[in-house]
Amino acid sequence: MSRPQEPHRPFLPFGNPFKFILPKGSYLSPKLLALLNAFEESLTERVKSLKPGGKEDTVTLAWMTQAISTLCAIHTDVKTFITDLELPVSDWDEKWIDVYLDNSVKLLDICIALSSDISRLNQGHLYLQCGLHNLDGTSNQFMKARSSFDGWKQHINSKNQRLENCFAILDSLTESLNLPKIKNSAKGKVLMRAMYGVRVVTVFILSMFAVTFSGSTKELKDLQIHETCWWTEAFVDVRDFISQEIRSIYSSGRITSLKELEVVDTSVKKLYPLIQDGVDPNEAEQLQLLTSNLTEKAEKLSEGLDLLAKEADRFFHILLTGRDSLLCNLRIDSTVSNPAEVNNNVESKEVR
């Protein structure tokens, strides 16, 4: 995606991108600079891809699935970046390891909570299927259908405590976003800058997911970031667009910002009054049309949730393998450097 024509400015859009992490007089080799620039250019393009094509595409299951897929790609990119950086775990500062292990376990907790809510919504499909199955024309069956639709409404409006706990974890991750001070390691500074970008985008996307599933903008916050990063402009554009649309959706009185779920809820509300006291023969055609419409929308919701669940599971495993890889490298390094202390060192890392 090309930039629009604009007056000449420095190569990097926010001046010196290392101002807040590199003290005056610090030096980056051309190789390190090229490596970091390439990573941040790639991150910028991935962030740009998160912006929906229009308001109608915002906070849909298709967008959420793409967003999780983008997170998978970003976390895979940073693994490759670390390999290319040629900075073995044995050279990592203890603080970097602490930050990584602490963040990774919190992200895993959030993934579990979000997956549980996806499952909760998907379980609601059983109520819809049961209700639709009972629309065969007899008053007794209509009573069962109404009961199923009542169960569905109650189910989708229920609270998920795991999801509620996500917001405290996200606040903790946000508070820890500031880069640690690093001395005497150009590679370490480059690593922390790359990790900063990955963490910002990850926290933002997961926050949007949590707000979407919670059904409230109470916890919707505009994530503030350093203005000296290559990807800042793209990130702010995406952040503002999506946050504004979510606020607009909830201010209109809708029960959810997830559009496929809202469509199903609307279909149920249209169908429910028609079967309240049985169906007049003159309304049989309308009943068939509304039933067909709800069947179609319910299937689309279920299929979308299935695809989202698969991508969420893939992201979970990327996080888990990254954490396991770091712990494995720490174990190997401990064995080589001091075999007598290996058990104590590894155990202390694993409980983080």
N, C-alpha and C positions, 0 to 999 in steps of 0.2 A: 504494500500500500504506500503510494508516494506521498510526500509531504506537499502541501500547497505552496505556491510561490510566496516568498516573504523576503524582507530585507536581510542582507548578509549578517550572519552572527557566528560566534565561535562554533567549532565542529560539534562540541557537546552542548546540548540545548540549555543547560543550567550552569554554564561556566565550568569551573573546576569540580568534577564529580568526586574528587577525593578530599575536598576541603574539610569535611567533618570527620574523616577517619585517618587522614594522613597528616601528621604534624609538619610544620614548615621545615623544608630541607630534606624530607623523605623522598626516596627515589624508587620508581618502578621501572623495571627493565622493559624494553619494547615487547618482549614475549609475554610478560605478565599483563601489560596494558592491552595488548591485542586479544589475549585470552578473555580478560574481563569484559572488554568492549563487545566481543562476539557474543558472550553469554547474555549481556544486558540488552543487546539488540534483539536477540532471540526472545528474551523475556518480554520485551516491549511488544513484539508482534503477537505473542501469546496473550498478553493482556488486552490488546486491541480486539482480538477475536472474541473476547468475553462480552463485548457490547452488542446487545441485540439489534436486529435490523430495524425494529420499530417497537412502539409501545405494546403492540399486540403480541410481540414475541417475548416480552419480558416476563420473568417468573413463570415460565412454562416448564413442563417436565423435560421437553426437548432441550431447553436452554440449560436447565440444571444438569442434565446428563452431559451436555457439551462442556459445562464448567468443570465438572468432576474429571472428565477426560483431559481437559487442559491442565488441571492440577497434576494428574498422573504424568503428563508430558513434562511439566516443569520440574517435578521431583526427579524424574529420570534424567533430565538435562543436567541438574545440579550434581547428580552422581557422576556423570561423564565429566563434568567440569572439575570435580575434585580429583578424579583420576588424571586428567590432563594437567592439573596444577602440580602434580608430583609432590604432594605434601602428605607423607604417610602419617597414620594415626599416632605413631610414636613421637612425632614432632608437634602434635596438637597440645595446646595449653590445657591445663586441667579445667579452666573456666569454660573453654569452648565445648569440651566434652560434657560438662555439667549442663550447659545450655541445651545442647543437642538431645541428650537423654531426657531431660526434663520436658522439653517441648514435644518430643516424639511420643512420650507416654500420654501427654495431655491430648495430642491430636488423635491418638488411638482411642482414647475415651470418648472424644467427640464423634468419631466415626461410628463407634458402637451405638451411641445415643441416636444419631441420625438414622442409622440402619434400623434401629428398633422402631422409629417413628414411621419410616417407609413401610415396614412390615405391618404396623398398626393400621395405616391407611389401606394397605392392600387387603387386610383381613375384612375391612368394611365391604369389600366386593362380594363377600358371601351373603351379607344381608341383602344386597341389591339383587343378586341372582335368585335368592329365595323369594323375594318380593315379586320379581318379574315372573317367576315360575307359577306363582299363585294367581296370576291375572288370567284366569280361564273362563270367567263369566259368572260364577256362582257367588252369592253374597257371602257364604262362609269362607270361600277362598279369598275374597276381597278383604275380609277381616284379617286374615293371615298376612296378606300383602301389606296392609297398613301397619300391622305390627312389625313386619320386617323393615319397612321404611322408617318407622319410629326408632327401631334399633340402630339403623344406619346413622340417623341424625345424632343420636346419643353417642354412638361410637366415635364419629369424626370430631365431635366436640369435647371428647374426653381429654384429660391432660396426661402428658407423659412426663413423669418426674425426672427421668434421665435427660430428657430434652431441656427441662427447666434448669437442671444443673449445668448445662452446657454454657450458659451465659457467664457464670462465675469463672469457668475455665477459660473462656474466650477473653474475659477481662484480664485474667492473669497473663495470658499470652500477649495481649496488647501492651500491658505494662512492661513486659520483658523485651519488647522489640528493640529498644535502644542498643546500639552496638557497643560491645565492651571495648575498653581501651586496650590497645595492643602495642607492645614495644618490641622493637628489634626483629620484626618478622613481616617482610613485605608480602609474602605468600599468605600469612595469617590475616593480614588486613584485607587482601583481595578475597580470601575465603569468606570472611565475616560480611563483607559487602554483598557478595553473591547470595549468601544465606539470608541476609536482611531482606532482599527483594523477594525471595521465595517465601519467607515467613509472612511478609506483609500481604501478598496475594492470597496465600493459604488462609490466613485469619479472616480476610475480607470475604472470601467465597463461603467459608464455613459459617461466618456470621450471618450472611444473607440467607443461607439454608435454614439456620436455626430460627431466624425471624419469620421466614416463610411458613415453616411448620408450626410455629408457636401460635400464629394467628393474631399477633399483636406487634405494634411498632414501639412498644415500651422500651425494648432493648436495642432498638435500631440506633446505631451511633455512626457518625462519619469518622472513619479511621484516619487519623492525622499522620503524615509521613514527612520525611526530610525532602526538601525541594531541590536537592542536588543530584538526584539519581536520574539516570538515562530514561527510565520508564515512568517517571513521575507524571508527566503530562498525560500519557495514555491512561494511567491508573486513575487519576483524578476524574477524567472524563467518564470512565466506566462507573466509578464509585458514585458520582453525582447523578448519573442517568438512572442507574438501578435503584438507588436509595429514594430518589424523588418519585419514581414510579410506584414503589412499594408504599410510600406514605400516601400517595394519591389514591391507591386502591383501597387502603384501609379507611381513609377519610370519607370514602363514598359509602361506607357502611357494609362492605362485603365481609363475609365470615372468614375468608382466606384470600391470600394473594396468589395462591396456586390456581391458575386459570382452569385447568382440567377438572379440578375438584369443584370449583365454583360452577362450572357448566353442569356437572352432574347434580349438584345441589339444586340448581334452577330447574332442571328437568324433573326432579322428584317433587318439587313444590308445585309444578304445573300438573303433574299426574295425580297427586294426593287428593285434591278436592273432588276430582272426577270419580273416585272410588269410595268416597266418604260414606255415601248412603246407597251404594249399588250404582249400576250404570244403566241409564235410560237407553233403549234400543236406538234412539236417534243419535246417541253419543258414541256408539260402538266404533264408528270409523275414526273419530277423534282419539278414542282410547287406543286403538291400534297404532295410530301415528305416534302418539306420545310414548307408548310402550316401545316401539321400534327405535325412537330417538334416544330414550334412556338406555336401551340395550347397547346401542352404538357408542354412546358417550361413556358408559360404564366400562366397556371393553377397552376403549382408548385410554381411559384412566389407568386401568389395571396393567395394560401393556407398557404404558409409560413408566409406571412405578417399578415394573420388573426390570426394565432397561436401566433405570436409575440405580436400583439395588445392585445390579451387576457391576456398574462402574464404581459405586461406593465400595463394594467389596474389593475391587481391583486396587483402588487407592489405599485401602486398609492394608493390603498385602505388600504394596510398595513401601509404605511406611514401616511395616513390620520387618521386611527383609533388610531395609536400610539400617534399622536399629540393631538387628541381629548381626549384620555384617560388622558394624562398629564394635559391638561387644566381642565378636570373634577375634577381630584384629587386636583388641586390647588384651584378650586372653593369650594370643600368640606372642604379643610383645612382652607381656609379663613373664611368659615362660622363658623367652630368650634372655631377657635382661636380669631376671631374678627368680629362678625356679622356686626358691624356698618360700617366696611370698605370693606366688601365683593365686592360690586359693583365696586368700584374704582380699587381694586386690580385685579379683573378678567378682567375688560375691558382693563387695561394697558397691561396685558399679551396677550390678544387676538389680539391686533393690531400689534404684532411683526411679 
